C-alpha cells in the first residue's frame, strides 16, 4: 500500500537554514512526532506536507490523501463555534442534515458540544485550539498535521487530544504528524522525525 505522503530529495531554504530530507514516508495509522528547536523549520515542513509551500527542490506525493493542518495559533471566523466547524463541510456541499450530524460528533469528540452556539472568538485559548481540531477532524482527513497542538491546551484539553490520537491509531487512519520542540517522554510516537541543522531524519 502506498504511503499517504511520500517526500523524496527535499531541499528548501528557511531563513539561514536549508531543510533537507532524503525520504519521508507517512503511513496511515501511525503517529509521527516531529521535534527540533524553535526556528529549525518544523512549521515549514508541515506546510510543505500540506501543499501550502512548494519546495525549491524535491518530490512530494500525496497519493490523493486529503491533508489538514492545525496551526499553533488557530484562526477562527466570526460567528458561532458550530459555523466554524461546519465551514469545510459547507464548502464541499455536504447536505445540511448530514453536516449537522458530523459537526455534533466532532464537537463531542473534543468536549465542546455544550459551546456549539457560542461566538468562537470568545472561547479561551485552549477551547479555540480544540475548536480548530474539531474543524479539522470533521473533514476526516487521511493526513492530520498538528503544529504544537498542546501549546495552548489545559490539562483537560491535553487528555482529550491524547484520547483522540489513541482512537485514530486504533482505527488505522489517518497518518498524524505532531510537531513539538521536545518529544513526549511517554513513548507516544510510532516514529520520531528530528530536525537538526536543517536535516530531517527518521528514527
C-alpha positions as CSV (number, residue, x, y, z in Angstrom):
1,X,0.0,0.0,0.0
2,X,1.3,3.5,-0.9
3,X,2.1,5.9,2.0
4,X,-0.4,8.8,2.4
5,X,2.5,11.2,1.8
6,X,5.9,10.5,0.3
7,X,8.7,13.1,0.3
8,X,11.9,12.5,-1.6
9,X,15.1,14.6,-2.2
10,X,13.6,17.6,-0.4
11,X,15.6,20.8,-0.2
12,X,14.1,24.2,0.8
13,X,15.7,27.3,2.4
14,X,14.1,28.7,5.6
15,X,16.0,31.9,6.5
16,X,19.6,30.8,7.2
17,X,18.6,27.1,7.4
18,X,18.2,24.7,4.5
19,X,15.7,21.9,5.1
20,X,16.9,18.6,3.7
21,X,15.2,15.2,3.7
22,X,16.2,12.2,1.5
23,X,13.0,10.3,2.0
24,X,10.0,10.5,4.3
25,X,7.0,8.2,4.0
26,X,3.9,8.8,6.2
27,X,1.8,5.8,6.6
28,X,-1.8,5.5,7.7
29,X,-2.5,4.7,11.3
30,X,0.9,6.0,12.6
31,X,1.8,8.9,14.8
32,X,5.0,10.7,13.8
33,X,6.4,13.2,16.3
34,X,8.5,15.9,14.5
35,X,10.8,17.5,17.0
36,X,13.6,20.1,16.9
37,X,14.3,23.6,18.4
38,X,12.3,26.7,17.6
39,X,13.3,28.0,14.2
40,X,14.5,24.7,12.9
41,X,11.9,24.5,10.2
42,X,9.2,22.3,11.7
43,X,6.3,24.5,10.7
44,X,7.7,25.0,7.2
45,X,8.0,21.2,6.8
46,X,4.3,20.8,7.8
47,X,3.3,23.5,5.3
48,X,5.2,21.6,2.6
49,X,3.4,18.4,3.6
50,X,0.1,20.2,3.4
51,X,0.9,21.7,0.0
52,X,0.9,25.3,1.2
53,X,4.5,25.7,0.2
54,X,6.2,24.3,-2.9
55,X,9.7,23.2,-2.0
56,X,12.6,24.6,-4.0
57,X,13.7,21.0,-4.8
58,X,12.3,17.6,-4.4
59,X,9.1,15.5,-4.8
60,X,6.0,15.5,-2.6
61,X,3.4,12.8,-3.5
62,X,0.2,12.9,-1.5
63,X,-1.4,10.0,-3.3
64,X,-4.9,11.6,-3.3
65,X,-4.8,11.9,0.5
66,X,-6.8,14.9,1.9
67,X,-4.4,16.8,4.3
68,X,-5.4,19.1,7.1
69,X,-3.1,21.3,9.1
70,X,-4.0,22.6,12.6
71,X,-1.8,25.7,13.4
72,X,-0.4,26.5,16.8
73,X,-2.3,29.8,16.8
74,X,-5.6,28.8,15.1
75,X,-7.7,31.4,13.2
76,X,-11.4,31.2,13.9
77,X,-14.0,33.0,11.8
78,X,-16.7,35.4,13.2
79,X,-19.9,33.6,14.3
80,X,-20.6,30.6,16.3
81,X,-18.4,27.6,17.0
82,X,-20.8,25.5,15.0
83,X,-20.4,27.7,12.0
84,X,-16.6,27.5,12.2
85,X,-16.6,23.7,12.4
86,X,-19.1,23.3,9.6
87,X,-17.2,25.6,7.2
88,X,-15.3,22.9,5.3
89,X,-18.4,20.7,5.0
90,X,-20.5,23.5,3.5
91,X,-17.7,24.2,1.0
92,X,-17.9,20.5,0.0
93,X,-21.7,20.9,-0.3
94,X,-22.5,18.2,2.3
95,X,-26.3,18.0,2.9
96,X,-27.5,20.1,5.8
97,X,-28.7,17.2,8.0
98,X,-25.5,15.2,7.5
99,X,-23.5,18.3,8.1
100,X,-25.2,18.9,11.5
101,X,-24.6,15.3,12.5
102,X,-20.9,15.4,11.6
103,X,-20.4,18.7,13.4
104,X,-22.1,17.4,16.5
105,X,-19.9,14.4,16.6
106,X,-16.7,16.4,16.1
107,X,-17.6,18.9,18.9
108,X,-18.5,16.0,21.2
109,X,-15.1,14.3,20.4
110,X,-13.2,17.4,21.7
111,X,-15.6,18.1,24.6
112,X,-17.1,21.3,23.2
113,X,-20.6,20.2,22.4
114,X,-22.2,22.5,25.0
115,X,-20.5,25.5,23.4
116,X,-21.7,25.0,19.9
117,X,-23.7,28.2,19.6
118,X,-21.2,30.4,21.4
119,X,-19.2,33.0,19.5
120,X,-16.0,31.3,18.5
121,X,-13.9,34.3,19.2
122,X,-15.0,34.4,22.9
123,X,-13.6,31.0,23.6
124,X,-10.4,30.6,25.7
125,X,-7.1,29.8,24.1
126,X,-7.4,26.1,24.9
127,X,-11.0,26.0,23.7
128,X,-10.0,27.7,20.4
129,X,-7.3,25.1,19.9
130,X,-9.8,22.3,20.5
131,X,-12.2,24.1,18.1
132,X,-9.6,24.1,15.4
133,X,-9.0,20.4,16.0
134,X,-12.8,19.7,15.6
135,X,-12.8,21.8,12.4
136,X,-10.0,19.5,11.0
137,X,-11.5,16.2,12.3
138,X,-14.9,16.8,10.8
139,X,-13.4,16.5,7.3
140,X,-11.9,13.1,8.2
141,X,-8.5,13.8,6.6
142,X,-6.1,11.0,5.8
143,X,-3.2,13.1,6.9
144,X,-3.5,15.3,10.1
145,X,-0.7,17.8,10.7
146,X,-0.5,19.3,14.2
147,X,1.7,22.3,14.8
148,X,2.5,22.3,18.6
149,X,-1.1,21.3,19.4
150,X,-0.7,21.3,23.2
151,X,0.8,24.9,23.3
152,X,-2.5,26.5,24.5
153,X,-4.3,23.4,25.9
154,X,-5.0,23.0,29.6
155,X,-4.7,19.6,31.3
156,X,-8.2,18.5,30.3
157,X,-7.6,19.6,26.7
158,X,-4.4,17.6,26.5
159,X,-6.2,14.5,27.8
160,X,-8.8,14.9,25.1
161,X,-6.1,15.2,22.4
162,X,-4.3,12.1,23.6
163,X,-7.6,10.2,23.7
164,X,-8.3,11.2,20.1
165,X,-4.9,10.2,18.9
166,X,-5.3,6.7,20.5
167,X,-8.7,6.4,18.8
168,X,-7.3,7.3,15.4
169,X,-4.5,4.8,15.8
170,X,-6.9,2.0,16.7
171,X,-9.0,2.8,13.7
172,X,-5.9,2.7,11.4
173,X,-6.3,6.2,9.9
174,X,-5.1,8.9,9.4
175,X,-1.3,9.4,9.4
176,X,-0.6,12.0,12.1
177,X,2.4,14.4,12.4
178,X,2.8,16.2,15.7
179,X,5.4,19.0,15.7
180,X,6.9,19.9,19.0
181,X,10.2,21.3,20.3
182,X,10.6,18.4,22.7
183,X,9.3,14.9,22.0
184,X,6.8,13.4,24.6
185,X,8.6,11.2,27.1
186,X,5.9,8.6,27.3
187,X,6.6,6.8,24.1
188,X,3.5,8.2,22.3
189,X,5.1,8.3,18.9
190,X,5.3,5.4,16.5
191,X,8.3,7.1,14.9
192,X,10.4,10.2,15.7
193,X,11.3,12.7,13.0
194,X,14.1,15.1,14.1
195,X,15.3,18.3,12.6
196,X,18.9,19.3,13.4
197,X,20.8,21.9,11.3
198,X,18.1,21.6,8.7
199,X,18.5,17.8,8.2
200,X,15.3,15.8,8.7
201,X,15.9,12.3,10.0
202,X,13.5,9.4,10.9
203,X,14.3,7.2,13.9
